Amino acid sequence: MTSNGTLIIKHRDHAIKRHVKVIGSKSPYDGDWPYWENRLSKLPGKSSRVIKLLKLQQGKCNYCHLWFRSDDLAHVHHQDCNRRNNNIKNLSLLHKHCHDQLHGSMHDKHQIREKPDDGKLSSPVLKSSGER
């Protein structure tokens, strides 16, 4: 502490957080999905809810049933569509594109759809400038 009462924080006051080293010649493209799922569940920055869902779903998306990779965007889906119901039984982890696809098919977008004309079924005949 300084003479004016300011606290100086030193580097030694902070614990060192080590990363988990990748084993040997492992690669995200080698097909060892259980290894990468286990590693993904230990990544910093993931919420405890996402980590719990990853473990419950064994690292797979509940929509397409494909494995999550570390670079995939994951969304938590409320199965009853009630965002206030955060019971773990009501939640599932989906890829972002799967979540978008699921919600795209669930709701009517109220888009206006054009109907074919009731009149002529043939297209108009265009005349060249010399035929006028």
Backbone bond lengths (Angstrom), bond angles and torsions (degrees), N, CA, C in turn:
res aa  C-N    CA-C-N  psi(-1)  N-CA   C-N-CA  omega(-1)  CA-C   N-CA-C  phi
1 M - - - 1.442 - - 1.527 107.63 -
2 T 1.315 115.74 139.99 1.460 120.20 -179.59 1.516 110.40 -83.69
3 S 1.330 115.72 174.08 1.468 120.69 -178.16 1.528 112.46 -66.13
4 N 1.334 118.09 -25.78 1.473 119.55 179.47 1.528 112.47 -92.59
5 G 1.337 117.17 7.23 1.465 121.01 174.67 1.520 115.24 92.43
6 T 1.328 118.18 6.31 1.460 121.90 179.24 1.527 109.73 -81.45
7 L 1.309 116.01 133.58 1.458 121.31 179.20 1.521 109.64 -88.26
8 I 1.311 116.51 125.90 1.458 121.43 177.85 1.523 107.63 -101.25
9 I 1.316 115.51 121.74 1.462 121.13 -179.82 1.521 108.12 -92.51
10 K 1.312 115.97 131.91 1.462 121.02 -178.44 1.526 109.53 -108.34
11 H 1.314 115.30 157.16 1.464 120.70 -179.15 1.522 112.09 -58.41
12 R 1.301 117.14 -36.23 1.462 120.10 -177.65 1.532 112.43 -68.01
13 D 1.339 117.43 -13.64 1.465 121.43 179.31 1.531 112.42 -77.84
14 H 1.306 117.89 -8.74 1.465 122.20 -178.11 1.521 110.58 -109.69
15 A 1.313 115.37 136.85 1.465 120.07 177.45 1.527 109.70 -73.77
16 I 1.300 116.09 146.43 1.462 121.43 178.21 1.524 108.35 -85.55
17 K 1.320 115.75 127.15 1.465 120.66 177.17 1.520 107.54 -101.02
18 R 1.292 115.98 116.13 1.462 121.30 -177.98 1.528 110.00 -89.13
19 H 1.304 115.99 149.33 1.462 120.77 173.61 1.522 108.91 -88.48
20 V 1.301 115.15 159.46 1.462 120.26 177.90 1.523 107.59 -88.94
21 K 1.315 116.34 120.66 1.456 121.36 -176.89 1.529 110.49 -73.17
22 V 1.326 115.34 142.00 1.464 121.28 176.23 1.523 107.91 -71.16
23 I 1.326 115.82 132.99 1.461 121.65 -177.10 1.528 110.75 -72.34
24 G 1.322 116.13 126.49 1.464 123.25 171.39 1.512 114.99 46.87
25 S 1.313 115.99 -123.20 1.466 121.67 -176.27 1.526 111.90 -103.46
26 K 1.326 117.43 28.22 1.469 121.04 179.35 1.523 110.28 -63.01
27 S 1.314 115.13 146.64 1.453 122.19 178.81 1.526 108.08 -143.27
28 P 1.334 118.20 146.14 1.467 119.75 176.45 1.525 112.72 -61.88
29 Y 1.323 116.75 -14.07 1.460 121.04 -177.36 1.526 112.90 -102.34
30 D 1.348 117.59 7.37 1.463 120.01 -177.36 1.527 113.94 -86.71
31 G 1.338 117.34 -4.63 1.463 120.70 176.41 1.515 114.89 86.13
32 D 1.330 118.44 4.08 1.466 121.15 178.46 1.529 108.86 -86.74
33 W 1.332 115.63 70.56 1.463 121.41 -174.20 1.521 113.65 -62.46
34 P 1.326 121.63 -39.56 1.473 119.35 178.06 1.532 112.99 -59.12
35 Y 1.333 117.34 -38.23 1.468 120.64 178.36 1.524 110.13 -62.33
36 W 1.329 116.56 -47.28 1.464 120.58 -176.82 1.520 111.40 -72.41
37 E 1.327 118.30 -31.50 1.474 120.90 175.62 1.518 109.62 -64.64
38 N 1.327 116.84 -42.97 1.459 121.33 178.79 1.529 110.04 -64.22
39 R 1.307 116.64 -41.34 1.463 121.06 179.39 1.529 110.62 -67.76
40 L 1.315 116.88 -38.79 1.464 121.89 -179.90 1.520 111.09 -62.23
41 S 1.330 117.01 -36.17 1.464 120.10 -178.27 1.524 112.38 -71.37
42 K 1.326 117.70 -9.96 1.464 121.19 179.84 1.523 112.55 -104.56
43 L 1.325 117.79 4.04 1.457 120.47 -177.21 1.520 111.26 -69.32
44 P 1.322 117.64 137.04 1.460 119.49 174.22 1.527 109.25 -69.85
45 G 1.300 116.23 152.37 1.455 120.27 179.83 1.515 113.62 93.35
46 K 1.310 117.90 -10.42 1.467 121.14 175.94 1.524 107.70 -88.72
47 S 1.321 116.53 136.64 1.465 119.76 178.85 1.526 109.80 -70.87
48 S 1.310 115.58 157.27 1.469 119.58 179.97 1.526 110.56 -62.88
49 R 1.330 116.82 -31.65 1.464 120.79 178.82 1.529 110.77 -66.07
50 V 1.328 116.77 -43.73 1.467 121.00 178.74 1.523 110.16 -64.95
51 I 1.324 117.46 -42.24 1.466 121.04 179.13 1.524 110.58 -63.05
52 K 1.336 116.56 -41.83 1.466 120.20 179.16 1.529 110.68 -64.21
53 L 1.335 117.03 -42.49 1.467 120.75 179.07 1.530 111.28 -66.66
54 L 1.330 116.88 -38.13 1.467 120.11 176.17 1.521 110.82 -58.55
55 K 1.323 116.33 -43.09 1.465 120.28 -179.52 1.527 111.27 -69.67
56 L 1.345 116.99 -42.18 1.466 120.30 179.52 1.529 111.73 -63.06
57 Q 1.321 116.33 -38.01 1.466 121.44 -177.52 1.526 111.77 -91.95
58 Q 1.312 117.27 6.55 1.471 123.57 178.91 1.525 112.11 54.97
59 G 1.349 115.22 38.47 1.456 120.72 174.56 1.508 115.50 78.10
60 K 1.340 117.67 11.73 1.466 120.55 -176.63 1.527 111.11 -116.26
61 C 1.321 115.12 150.39 1.462 122.55 175.90 1.525 108.73 -72.06
62 N 1.325 117.38 136.60 1.464 121.27 -179.32 1.530 112.83 -75.88
63 Y 1.317 118.19 -7.69 1.462 121.11 -178.48 1.534 111.07 -99.16
64 C 1.336 116.38 -53.88 1.471 119.83 -177.17 1.529 112.54 -100.66
65 H 1.319 117.20 -10.60 1.472 124.60 178.84 1.527 113.06 62.42
66 L 1.337 116.88 25.15 1.459 121.35 173.64 1.524 109.07 -97.20
67 W 1.325 116.70 158.22 1.460 121.92 -177.87 1.523 111.09 -69.83
68 F 1.322 116.03 147.15 1.456 121.58 170.14 1.516 108.03 -80.97
69 R 1.317 116.70 140.49 1.461 121.92 172.94 1.520 107.65 -110.98
70 S 1.315 116.92 166.45 1.463 120.22 -175.88 1.524 112.45 -64.77
71 D 1.331 118.20 -25.55 1.462 120.32 -179.40 1.533 113.18 -94.34
72 D 1.322 118.44 1.57 1.467 121.91 178.53 1.525 110.95 -76.87
73 L 1.319 115.73 142.33 1.458 120.68 172.46 1.518 107.77 -86.83
74 A 1.327 116.31 127.62 1.464 121.21 -177.46 1.522 109.53 -114.65
75 H 1.315 116.29 137.95 1.463 122.20 176.71 1.520 109.53 -121.05
76 V 1.330 115.44 143.57 1.464 121.00 175.69 1.521 107.32 -88.35
77 H 1.319 116.72 124.79 1.469 122.81 -178.58 1.523 109.63 -106.48
78 H 1.326 116.36 132.14 1.465 122.16 174.67 1.525 107.16 -90.55
79 Q 1.317 117.39 114.89 1.459 121.34 -172.75 1.524 112.68 -65.12
80 D 1.335 117.41 -31.74 1.465 119.36 178.67 1.528 111.91 -93.16
81 C 1.347 117.27 8.44 1.468 124.49 179.35 1.524 113.39 63.07
82 N 1.326 117.73 15.50 1.459 122.13 177.49 1.522 107.97 -103.96
83 R 1.337 116.76 105.97 1.462 120.61 -176.53 1.521 113.18 -66.87
84 R 1.307 117.36 -14.45 1.472 120.19 178.61 1.524 112.27 -84.60
85 N 1.320 117.09 -17.49 1.460 121.47 -179.98 1.531 108.67 -89.73
86 N 1.333 116.11 92.43 1.461 121.11 -177.08 1.518 112.91 -100.49
87 N 1.325 116.70 25.41 1.458 121.10 174.35 1.528 107.76 -63.72
88 I 1.310 116.95 135.73 1.469 121.29 -175.64 1.529 111.98 -58.66
89 K 1.345 117.60 -27.19 1.469 120.99 178.13 1.526 111.77 -72.40
90 N 1.332 116.62 -19.30 1.456 121.46 179.87 1.533 111.83 -92.36
91 L 1.317 117.66 -6.85 1.457 121.20 -174.34 1.518 111.52 -106.36
92 S 1.315 115.58 148.46 1.461 120.61 170.74 1.521 107.52 -144.92
93 L 1.313 115.55 150.42 1.458 121.71 -178.72 1.522 108.77 -98.88
94 L 1.336 115.42 127.88 1.462 121.60 -177.55 1.522 109.80 -128.45
95 H 1.335 115.83 152.79 1.461 119.34 168.32 1.528 107.05 -60.83
96 K 1.323 117.61 151.39 1.461 120.29 -179.53 1.525 110.97 -58.58
97 H 1.338 117.13 -44.39 1.468 119.28 -178.65 1.529 111.30 -68.20
98 C 1.328 117.86 -31.01 1.471 120.77 176.04 1.527 109.73 -68.92
99 H 1.332 116.44 -40.51 1.464 121.12 178.86 1.530 109.80 -63.32
100 D 1.339 116.39 -43.44 1.466 120.53 177.53 1.525 110.84 -62.26
101 Q 1.315 116.61 -42.71 1.468 121.11 -179.68 1.528 110.52 -65.30
102 L 1.314 117.14 -41.86 1.459 121.77 179.87 1.519 110.72 -62.19
103 H 1.324 116.78 -48.06 1.460 119.60 -179.27 1.521 111.85 -72.48
104 G 1.314 117.82 -27.92 1.459 120.59 176.41 1.513 111.77 -65.85
105 S 1.329 116.91 -32.67 1.462 120.44 -179.69 1.525 112.10 -88.02
106 M 1.338 117.54 -13.59 1.464 120.40 -176.34 1.523 112.95 -84.02
107 H 1.316 116.28 -30.83 1.461 119.67 -171.35 1.521 111.13 -115.63
108 D 1.309 115.85 143.06 1.454 121.50 172.64 1.518 106.69 -78.02
109 K 1.302 117.63 124.83 1.457 121.52 -176.73 1.533 111.97 -81.96
110 H 1.304 118.10 -1.01 1.463 123.23 -179.59 1.527 111.25 54.71
111 Q 1.308 115.85 40.09 1.452 119.74 179.09 1.521 109.24 -82.59
112 I 1.293 115.24 143.76 1.460 120.49 177.65 1.521 107.52 -81.18
113 R 1.297 115.91 126.33 1.455 120.24 -179.98 1.517 108.92 -109.94
114 E 1.296 115.45 132.70 1.454 119.71 -179.85 1.515 110.03 -77.32
115 K 1.325 114.99 141.25 1.457 121.02 177.17 1.517 108.00 -105.94
116 P 1.311 117.06 149.60 1.469 118.53 178.65 1.527 110.60 -64.48
117 D 1.331 114.80 151.91 1.467 119.74 178.56 1.520 110.32 -62.98
118 D 1.323 115.02 146.07 1.455 119.78 177.20 1.528 111.19 -83.14
119 G 1.319 116.73 -14.03 1.458 121.31 -175.52 1.513 112.92 -77.65
120 K 1.320 115.79 -130.90 1.465 122.32 -176.83 1.524 111.32 -59.84
121 L 1.295 115.29 143.53 1.451 119.96 175.84 1.520 111.59 -95.59
122 S 1.353 116.17 -15.13 1.463 118.92 179.61 1.522 109.17 -96.60
123 S 1.305 115.90 157.11 1.459 119.66 179.27 1.522 108.89 -83.60
124 P 1.321 117.77 155.47 1.468 119.62 -179.16 1.532 110.51 -66.19
125 V 1.321 114.69 148.05 1.462 120.50 179.26 1.514 107.55 -90.02
126 L 1.322 115.65 126.00 1.461 120.06 179.07 1.519 108.79 -93.01
127 K 1.303 114.80 134.73 1.463 120.24 179.47 1.518 108.62 -104.30
128 S 1.337 115.19 146.12 1.462 118.94 177.81 1.518 109.15 -75.38
129 S 1.320 117.32 166.83 1.466 121.40 -176.46 1.530 111.89 -65.32
130 G 1.315 119.25 -24.17 1.466 122.61 -179.98 1.516 112.64 -77.52
131 E 1.318 119.68 -16.69 1.461 122.48 -175.78 1.516 112.69 -93.62
132 R 1.280 119.11 -0.73 1.465 121.28 -175.76 1.451 113.12 -79.89
